Amino acid sequence: MGQQQVKDQLPVDVGEIHSCTIGRTIWSVHSGKRKDSGNSVTVFVFNFENKSDDEIRLARSAHLRLKTLRHPNILKYIDGIELQDCIYMMTEEATPLQIHLQSQEGQSSHLISWGIHQITKSLSFLNIDCGLVHHNICISSIFVDNAGEWKLGGVEYMHPFSDTNIPIKSLDSLRRYDPPETNKPGISKRNEKWSTDMWGLGCLIWEVFNGPLPQSTALKTTAKIPKSLLPHYCELVSGNPRSRPSPTTILLSLREHGGYLDNQFVSLNLRLEEIQIMEQSQRNRFFTELNKSLDLFPNNFGHHKVLPHLLNAFEFGGAGSSVLAPLLKISRHLDLSEYQKKIVPCIVKLFNSNDRATRLNLLQQLDQFIDHLDSSVINDQIFLPLTTGFSDTEPVIREHTVKSMLLIAPKLNDSNLNTQLLKHFAKCQLDEKPGIRTNTTVCLGKIASYLNTKTRQKILISAFTRSLKDPFPPARIAGITSLAITHTYYTSFDIAQRVLPILCTVTVDNDKAVRDQSFKVIKIFLEKLEKHSETMTSQLHDTESISQESGNSWTGWAVSSISKLYGSSNKPGNEAIISKPQDKKPVQPAIKTDSTPDDTTISHDTRGNSSSHDTRDNSSSPDGWDDKWDDFEPTSDTKPNPHVDDDSTVWDDDSWDDFDQSSCNIPSTTNQKTSSLMKLESKRLSPVLQEEDFWTRMGATQQSSTFKEKTPPPPVPASIFEVQGGGWDDKWDDIDFGSSITETSSKQQDKSKCISDDNDGWGFDDGGWQPMDTPLNEQKEDMNCQELNQKRREERRLKQQAAREKRSSGMVLKPSGLGAIKKD
């Protein structure tokens, strides 16, 4: 009962037995797992039952030998215990060689050559360095670890070379491996200390290529042994013990030119074990060669043999960035948990390095490990060191940093992606290297899908239209292509007002490739606008039907107001004049007082603005302008618009000076409503105007000397060209805009020339607008009105300036909490 309790307290769970070892060793070999860590191990169990005293003594000797021997090519001892009826011995996880050779990986010629090298090297350690004779070299004494390396076991019969008491093999299956001199008493027993084990090495070579040895006479069959190994094999199984070469000699012979061990796989493994003592230049050359030859290494061999050496070289040997390429190539097949444990810490450490070569290697090989990095690791530990590459003095680092964002962007959080990254991109679009500017535009177009909606609306059009002004043709092509790729993110209004106008300017580009690409993209946007127009048409018909059913037209209030002001509603026959079609004879101007004209249809556009379409015959005026507004004269009591005074900073510029209530001969009450609508229209367009320069403000702290940003002029306010819902119908024919527009153009001639040099084709050049033919007396009246308005504006400006000076002087003289402020 006590023995059973002890067995239950063993630190290992004993698993299945390896059947191939039954009858070929005094131990029963099992697979097992440690109870504390769960790691797989190999368990050797020796049961005292039905065993002789010699076998028990051999088992105890093997337990002690394996416990004290430490060599990379000898099976590693972990733990063991001896009970009253058995012995348990636990070693590293290993598979008997006979089982390993039956697998596809075990049949690799490279692994076999390396295994023979490893066993020969372990015999050199035992025979020459330790003076021990293994006396049991055969296929049942060799085990293979997880890496595929061969390990020497079966130390039951090991003894010192000087010991005369040689253990006797109790198993008949092991006696066939004894050299011939042990069975012939006539031959001298004074041999070299490696003679016995070299004979066993020859038997092992035969079994590797032919299977388990049935009897010693089968050693003469050499058909399956490689030709490069055959001469050395014959020396090993020589009948003369003194003619057998030593382990050191056989290793040197096998590694000679054309020898069995003269291959790249063995050479790389030997140099890998010496990596810690190499010079830095030698180490860099070795890592480059290793990276090219890693396909020779099986996956298990690379993970358990090569990878630990590379990690040690990086951690303690100062290998630097040169180790990164083979390290990442080997780690591709690691599972996620092992990758996070072994590889990710190395990558994070390399990103924090200040060495440019290290950073460049990381950026060039980012695609090999980006999928294994968590978003938290990228945002918290990698992104900030990575962004230093945007401002690096080396163009290669900056360019690869920009390219790396294609892989990094999907894993960035909102702050890093939509704020920090775009700031760096804005600066990179001003880089002195044209390739970096081009790649920045391309990268921004590809990561646009990861940006949030608000950022896309602010950034994309501004950034891509900026690249259209780049002097480098591929950069302009990149901007055009990026606009096409991201066309789904733009509204029809943006396409019509912001995208197509700038694209039209590059249709006359000096570079043909730019022109061709611009025409292709313009067609894409035009097709999108056509589809949108069809949608607008269907909505327009629905709106018209609703408007016709309504009781009074929206223009009724405005017409009534005009009628009251000028007394036209009291004139008889007005309704008759409006209701019937006009003939070709000139008629007197009149205004219909009814709120709903009979022959006028009303529609609304997609922006919520309404427009009236007169269906009457306008043949009386060839140019399409009606002439029924001649009787309207400006009243003497017209007062300035109070809203204009309040917003003088917005409206008081030269482009709006001539559009005054008096110059247009419109009553003050109606003009006040019209100006309010114009202000609303301006506010409605203001977000678009503000967003035009958003991208410029992000990157714009400094510009390159070779590429200077051109600031586009503000677009023409839409309220100049259309009337927005002020209650006015289409009777603006007799109002003269020609002189006012001509004067405005002359006032802004200098400004227009400056803008036209740097703008995107939106400036007002000479000849852009032609004056309209008007009578001379009307032009004089307009000139008088304009002079009057000019005086009024000058008076307002002087009053405002005086008020500001008064407020400024009052603030200076006003005492503060610490005393009066001294005035300069």
Residue, then its C-alpha position, 0 to 999 in steps of 0.5 A: m500500500g505504501q509503494q502504491q501511494v508513492k507511485d501516485q505521488l510521482p511528478v509525472d503521469v506515465g503514458e503509453i509504451h513505445s513498442c519498438t523498444i521492447g526486447r531491445t533494452i532493459w527499460s520500458v520506454h513510455s511517453g508522459k507528462r509532468k504534473d506541475s507544468g504539463n510538458s511532455v517528457t519521456v519516462f524510463v521504467f525498470n521493474f525489479e520483478n523477474k530481473s537478475d541482480d546484474e540487470i538491476r545493477l545495470a539499471r542503477s548504473a544507467h540512472l547514475r550515468l545519465k544523471t551526471l552526463r551533460h552534453p548537447n548530444i546526450l539525452k537530457y536527464i530531468d528527474g528520477i526516483e528509485l523505489q523498492d520494486c522499480i526505478y523511474m527516470m524522466t528525460e526530455e521528450a524524445t522519440p526512438l530513432q526507429i519510429h522517427l525514421q518511419s516519418q516523412e521528416g525523418q527521411s530527410s537526407h539533411l537531417i540524417s547527415w546532421g544526426i550522424h554528425q551529432i552521434t559521432k560528436s557525442l562519441s568523441f566526447l565520451n571516448i576521447d574527453c571522458g575516456l568512456v566506452h558506450h558499448n551499446i551503439c545501435i538504433s535502439s539507443i538513439f532518440v530524436d528530440n522535438a527539433g529533430e536532433w539525434k540524442l544518445g541514450g542506452v548508457e546501461y553498458m557504459h564503462p571506463f576504458s581502463d576497467t577490466n570488468i566489462p558489463i555483459k549484455s543480457l539481451d540476445s538482440l544486443r549481442r549482434y552489435d558486438p565487434p568481432e574481437t569480443n567473440k574470438p578469444g585469439i584476438s588481442k583484447r588491447n584495442e583503441k578506446w574508440s574501437t568498440d564504439m566505432w564498430g557500433l557507429g558502422c552498425l548504426i549507419w547500416e540500420v539508418f538506411n536498411g532498418p534494424l540489423p537482423q544479424s552481423t553478417a548483413l553488414k556486408t550488404t551496402a547497396k542502400i548506403p550513399k556512395s559518399l559515405l560508403p568508404h568511411y562505412c567500410e573503415l568503421v566495420s573493419g575486422n582490424p580494431r586498430s584500423r578503425p578511425s577515431p571519432t574526430t578523424i571520421l568527422l574531418s573525413l566526412r566534412e572534406h570536399g565531396g564528403y557526406l557531411d559536406n552540405q550547406f545544412v550541416s555547415l549552417n548548423l555548425r556556424l549557428e552554434e558558434i554565433q556568439i563568438m563571431e565578429q559583427s561583420q561575420r554575424n551579419r553575413f551569416f544571418t543573410e545566408l541563413n535567411k536565404s537557406l531556411d527552406l532547407f530546415p524543417n519546421n520543427f527543426g527551425h522552431h526548436k533549434v534555430l529560433p532559440h539560437l537567434l533569440n539568444a543572439f538578439e537578446f545577449g549577443g547584440a545581433g541587431s537588426s540583421v537577425l530580424a529577417p531569419l527570425l521572422k521567417i522562422s516564426r511564421h508557423l508559430d501558434l499565436s500564443e507562442y508568437q506573442k510570448k517569443i517574437v512580439p517582445c523582440i519586435v517592440k524592442l526593435f521599434n524603440s531602437n534609434d538605429r536607422a538600419t534596424r528601423l528600415n528592416l522593420l519597415q521593409q518586413l512589416d508584412q511578415f509580422i503585422d498580422h500577429l500584432d494586437s491593436s493594443v500593442i500597435n497603438d500603445q507601444i509601436f505607433l509613437p516610435l514609428t511616427t518618428g520616421f515621418s520626420d527622419t532626415e533620410p528620405v528612405i526612412r520617410e518613404h517606407t514609413v508612409k508605405s507602412m501605414l497601409l498595413i498599420a492603419p486598419k489597427l489604429n484607434d480613432s485618435n491615432l488614425n484620424t488625427q495624428l496620422l493625418k497630420h503627418f500625411a499633411k506634412c509629407q505632401l509638402d516633402e521635398k522628395p516627389g516620390i514621397r509626395t506621390n506615395t502619400t497621396v496614394c496611401l491616403g486614397k487606400i486608407a480612406s475607407y478606415l477614416n470616419t465620415k467626418t474626417r473624409q468630408k474634411i480631408l479627402i477633396s482638399a488633400f487630393t486637389r492639392s496634389l493636382k498642383d504638384p509639379f511632379p506628373p506622377a503626383r498629379i496622376a496619383g491625386i486624380t486616381s485617388l479622387a476616382i477611387t474615393h468617389t463613393y464618399y463624395t456627395s453630388f454637391d461636392i462633385a459639382q462644386r469642388v471636384l469637377p472644376i479642379l479636374c477640368t483645369v488638369t485637362v490642359d496639363n502639359d503631361k499627356a498621361v495626366r490629361d488622359q487620366s483626368f478625362k477618364v475620371i471626369k467621365i466617372f463623375l459625370e455619370k454619377l451626376e447624371k444618375h443623381s439628376e434622374t433622381m432629382t427629376s423624379q423628386l421634382h415632379d412629385t414636388e410640382s404636383i404638391s405645389q399645384e394643389s396648394g391654395n396660394s403660391w409662395t410668391g403671393w406675399a411678395v407680389s402683394s407687398i410690391s403692389k401696396l408700395y407702388g399702388s399698382s394693385n389699384k390699376p384696373g385691368n391688371e389681371a387681364i394683362i397677366s392672365k392672357p398671353q402677350d402679343k408682340k406689341p409693346v405693353q405697359p408694365a403691370i403687376k398681377t396682384d393675385s397670389t396664384p398666377d394661372d400660367t406659372t408653375i412652381s418647382h423646388d430644387t434639391r437644396g430646398n430653394s424654390s423657383s418659378h417657371d413662367t410658361r407665357d410667350n416671351s416673344s416680345s423680348p428677344d433676349g428673354w428678359d422682360d421689360k415690365w420693371d421700368d416704372f419702379e423708381p427708388t423712393s426718397d425715404t429708403k433707409p439703409n438695411p440694419h442687417v447689413d450694418d450689423d454684418s458689415t465685416v462679412w458683406d462690406d467687401d468690393s465684390w458686393d458693393d455694387f449690389d445695393q438696394s438703390s442701384c438695383n431700383i428695388p424697394s427697401t422692404t423687399n431688398q431687406k428680405t432679399s439680403s437676409l436670404m442672401k445671408l442665409e445662402s452664404k451661411r449655407l455655403s460657408p461650411v464648404l468654403q471653410e473645409e477647402d483649407f482644412w487640409t492645408r491648416m493641418g500640415a502647414t507649419q512649414q513648406s518645402s522650398t521645391f514645392k510650394e502650396k498654392t492657396p485657392p481663391p474662395p468660390v463665387p457666392a451663389s447668391i450673386f447668380e440666383v435669387q433665393g426664395g425672396g418672393w420674386d418671380d421672373k420679372w427682373d428683365d428691366i433691371d440693369f446689372g451690366s454697369s454694376i457688374t462692370e464696375t465691380s470687375s474694374k474695382q477688382q481687376d488687380k485682385s483678380k489678376c493676383i488670384s488668377d496666378d495661383n487659383d484653381g481656375w475660379g478667378f474672375d479674369d477680364g472678359g469673364w462677364q460681358p456688360m449688358d446693353t442699357p440706355l444712357n440715362e439709366q446708366k447715369e441714374d445707376m452711377n448716381c445711386q452708386e456714388l450715394n451708396q459709396k458715400r453711405r458706406e464710407e460714413r459707416r466705415l468712419k463711424q465704426q472706426a471711431a467707435r473702435e478707437k473709442r472702445s480701445s482707448g477706454m479699455v487702456l485707461k480703465p483701471s484693473g484689479l492691480g491698479a491703473i494700466k499705464k498708457d504708452 
